[in-house]
């Protein structure tokens, strides 16, 4: 039997602290032998099809294959499914809503990277792009450090205001709305960009000395949030150097792979230092890896089995 887990099921099951622990274990575990694949195919019109496989984490007896349809103008902009399979038999254990899994694993993994690279006292955050992924970054970051100031910028001013009010109230932080990305980032010590932008939103002059920037938008060919001068003058950490060079922040006109300080796995395992100088700007720019889908999906699957949540379905009937 295959367990079907909807968005509402997952929202009821997932806990930020437990998911952060699962992701941290994944980052610090030994890497598997299988090379992660992230395939992006353009479609006629505004959308793309993306597949991530195989999702593998040491010690988890399952693997994932995720298929997404990305349409920036849609609500939600991402739709698809994560298939959770038994590692020994290939049995389909569960089908999970990929938009929810992706938002949670991307946002919470970004929170880990942000916390590891930002200065310990940094507590003023600017969010550019008030969507689901930024929402989870803040939820995860709040588990790791206090957030006392929040500035939000979005193409939809009403959505930015609602985001600032919602998270400001939840975090006990002062929430504000900025008219443009540069204004949002100007005085922030932590900047989070989570947009569909295909042109740089921030340059080196827009970021304060010693600040940290997490960029979630550069995850497909042609997408870019940070200017080349900002990247070249910053200590850049990615989640996978090869994928970052193929389709992420190190692709196109950005700096080469040689500029990357390393990966978040390297940082969390203690193989590379994080911030080297107090006044330097740091950047975390992931593309998203298949094993992160497994970390979240397995956490949800075990919680669903324990709680009796989800609908069972027999594809072989």
C-alpha positions in Angstrom: 0.0 0.0 0.0 1.1 3.5 -0.8 0.5 6.4 1.6 -0.8 9.6 0.1 0.2 12.7 2.0 -1.4 16.0 1.0 -0.3 19.5 1.8 -2.5 19.7 4.8 -1.3 16.3 6.0 2.3 17.5 5.8 1.7 20.8 7.5 0.1 18.9 10.4 3.0 16.4 10.6 6.1 18.5 10.1 7.9 20.2 12.9 10.7 22.7 12.2 13.0 21.5 15.0 12.7 17.8 13.9 13.2 18.7 10.3 16.3 20.8 11.1 17.7 17.8 12.9 17.0 15.5 10.0 18.7 18.0 7.5 21.7 18.5 9.8 22.2 14.7 10.0 22.0 14.6 6.2 24.6 17.3 5.8 27.0 15.7 8.3 26.6 12.1 7.2 28.9 10.4 4.7 28.0 11.0 1.1 26.4 8.2 -0.9 28.0 6.6 -3.9 25.2 7.7 -6.3 25.7 11.1 -8.0 22.8 13.4 -7.4 21.0 14.4 -10.6 18.9 17.6 -11.1 17.4 17.7 -14.5 15.6 20.9 -15.7 13.7 20.9 -19.0 12.2 24.0 -20.5 8.6 23.7 -21.7 6.8 25.6 -24.4 5.6 28.8 -22.7 6.5 30.0 -19.2 7.1 26.8 -17.4 9.8 24.2 -16.7 9.8 20.5 -15.7 12.3 19.5 -13.0 13.3 16.1 -11.7 15.6 15.4 -8.7 17.0 11.8 -8.2 18.0 9.8 -6.4 17.4 11.1 -2.9 19.7 9.1 -0.6 20.7 9.6 3.1 23.0 7.2 5.0 20.9 5.2 7.5 17.5 5.8 5.8 16.1 2.6 4.1 14.4 4.5 1.3 15.1 6.8 -1.6 13.1 9.6 -3.4 12.4 10.7 -6.9 10.8 14.2 -7.2 9.1 15.6 -10.3 8.1 19.3 -10.3 6.3 21.6 -12.7 7.4 25.2 -12.2 5.2 28.0 -13.5 6.2 31.4 -12.0 2.8 33.0 -12.6 0.8 30.2 -10.9 -0.5 30.0 -7.4 1.2 27.8 -6.2 4.0 28.3 -8.7 5.3 24.8 -8.0 3.3 21.6 -8.3 4.4 18.0 -8.3 5.0 14.9 -6.3 7.8 13.2 -4.3 7.8 9.5 -4.7 9.2 7.7 -1.6 10.5 4.1 -2.4 11.7 1.3 -0.3 15.5 1.1 -0.8 15.5 -2.8 -0.9 12.5 -3.5 -3.0 11.5 -0.3 -4.9 8.0 -0.5 -3.4 6.3 2.9 -3.5 5.9 3.7 0.2 4.4 7.2 -0.2 3.5 10.0 -2.6 3.9 13.5 -1.0 3.0 17.0 -2.2 6.2 18.3 -3.6 5.4 22.0 -3.1 5.3 21.5 0.6 8.3 19.2 0.8 10.3 21.6 -1.4 9.4 24.7 0.7 10.3 23.0 3.9 13.6 21.4 2.9 14.7 24.4 1.0 13.8 26.9 3.7 15.1 25.0 6.6 18.3 23.9 4.9 18.8 27.6 4.1 18.2 28.5 7.7 21.1 26.1 8.7 23.4 27.7 6.1 22.3 31.2 7.2 22.9 30.5 10.9 26.3 28.9 10.2 27.6 31.8 8.2 26.0 34.9 9.7 27.7 36.7 12.6 26.4 35.3 16.0 24.9 38.7 17.0 23.1 39.3 13.7 19.4 39.6 14.4 18.1 42.0 11.8 16.8 40.2 8.7 15.7 41.5 5.3 13.5 39.2 3.2 13.2 39.8 -0.6 10.4 37.6 -2.0 7.7 36.9 0.6 6.8 33.4 -0.5 6.7 29.9 1.0 10.4 29.4 1.0 11.2 32.6 2.8 8.5 31.8 5.3 10.3 28.5 6.1 13.7 30.2 6.3 12.4 32.5 9.0 10.6 29.7 10.9 13.9 27.7 10.8 16.1 30.6 11.7 13.9 31.4 14.7 14.7 27.9 16.0 18.4 28.7 15.8 18.8 32.4 16.9 16.7 35.4 17.9 15.3 37.7 15.2 14.5 41.2 16.4 14.1 43.1 13.2 12.4 42.2 9.9 12.2 44.1 6.7 10.2 42.7 3.7 10.2 43.5 0.0 7.9 41.8 -2.6 6.5 42.7 -6.0 3.1 42.5 -4.2 3.2 45.2 -1.5 0.1 43.7 0.2 1.8 40.3 0.4 4.9 42.0 1.8 2.9 43.8 4.5 1.1 40.6 5.5 4.4 38.7 5.7 6.0 41.4 7.8 3.0 41.6 10.2 2.6 37.8 10.5 6.3 37.0 11.2 7.0 40.1 13.2 4.2 39.2 15.6 5.3 35.6 15.8 8.9 36.4 16.4 8.4 39.4 18.6 10.3 41.5 16.0 9.7 44.9 14.5 8.3 44.3 11.0 8.6 46.8 8.2 8.0 46.9 4.4 10.6 48.3 1.9 9.9 49.7 -1.5 12.7 47.9 -3.3 15.4 45.2 -2.7 18.2 47.7 -2.2 16.3 49.6 0.5 15.4 46.3 2.2 19.0 45.1 2.3 20.7 48.4 3.2 20.8 48.0 7.0 20.2 44.3 7.4 22.8 42.0 8.8 21.1 38.9 7.2 19.5 39.1 3.8 17.3 36.3 2.3 16.4 36.5 -1.4 13.8 34.0 -2.6 12.5 35.2 -6.0 12.1 34.2 -9.6 14.3 37.0 -10.8 16.3 36.6 -14.0 18.4 39.7 -13.4 20.5 40.7 -10.3 18.6 42.4 -7.6 21.5 43.3 -5.4 25.1 44.5 -6.0 28.1 44.7 -3.7 27.3 48.3 -2.8 23.9 47.3 -1.5 25.2 45.0 1.3 26.6 46.2 4.6 30.1 45.1 5.6 29.9 41.9 7.7 26.4 41.0 6.5 25.3 37.6 5.3 23.2 36.9 2.1 21.3 33.7 1.4 20.1 33.5 -2.2 17.5 30.8 -3.0 16.5 31.9 -6.5 19.5 30.9 -8.5 18.5 27.3 -8.9 17.9 27.0 -12.7 19.8 28.2 -15.7 19.1 31.9 -16.4 17.9 32.8 -12.9 20.0 35.3 -10.9 19.5 37.4 -7.8 23.0 38.6 -6.9 25.4 40.7 -9.0 28.7 39.3 -10.2 30.6 42.0 -8.2 28.8 41.0 -5.0 29.7 37.3 -5.5 33.3 38.1 -6.4 33.8 40.1 -3.2 32.1 37.6 -0.9 32.9 34.3 0.7 30.5 32.0 -1.2 29.3 28.6 0.1 27.0 26.4 -2.0 25.4 23.0 -1.5 27.0 21.3 -4.5 29.8 22.9 -6.5 29.2 21.0 -9.7 25.5 21.8 -9.8 26.1 25.4 -8.8 28.4 25.8 -11.8 26.0 24.1 -14.1 22.8 25.9 -13.2 23.3 27.9 -10.0 25.1 30.9 -8.7 28.4 30.0 -10.3 26.9 29.6 -13.8 26.8 32.3 -16.5 28.6 35.5 -15.9 29.2 34.8 -12.2 32.5 33.7 -10.6 33.9 30.3 -11.4 33.8 27.2 -9.2 37.3 28.0 -8.0 35.8 31.0 -6.2 33.5 28.9 -4.0 34.9 28.4 -0.4 33.2 25.0 -0.3 29.8 23.4 0.5 27.5 23.6 3.5 28.3 19.9 4.1 32.0 20.9 4.3 31.2 23.7 6.7 28.9 21.7 9.0 31.4 18.8 9.1 34.2 21.2 10.1 36.2 20.7 6.9 36.2 24.4 6.0 35.8 27.5 8.2 32.8 29.7 7.9 33.3 33.4 8.3 37.0 34.1 8.2 36.9 37.9 8.9 34.3 39.7 10.9 33.8 42.3 8.3 33.6 40.1 5.2 30.3 39.4 3.4 29.2 35.8 3.2 26.8 34.2 0.7 25.0 30.9 0.8 23.5 30.0 -2.5 22.1 26.5 -2.8 20.4 24.8 -5.8 18.7 22.1 -3.8 19.7 18.5 -3.6 17.8 15.2 -3.9 18.8 13.9 -0.5 17.1 16.8 1.2 13.8 15.7 -0.3 14.4 12.3 1.3 15.3 13.8 4.7 11.9 15.6 4.8 9.9 12.9 3.2 11.1 10.2 5.5 10.5 12.4 8.6 7.0 13.0 7.4 6.4 9.3 6.5 7.5 8.1 9.9 5.3 10.7 11.6 2.3 9.9 9.5 2.6 6.2 10.3 2.8 6.9 14.0 -0.1 9.3 13.9 -2.3 7.4 11.5 -2.5 10.3 9.1 -2.8 10.0 5.3 -4.8 7.9 2.9 -3.6 4.4 1.8 -3.9 3.6 -1.9 -3.1 0.4 -3.8 -1.7 1.1 -7.2 -1.5 -2.6 -8.0 -5.2 -3.3 -7.3 
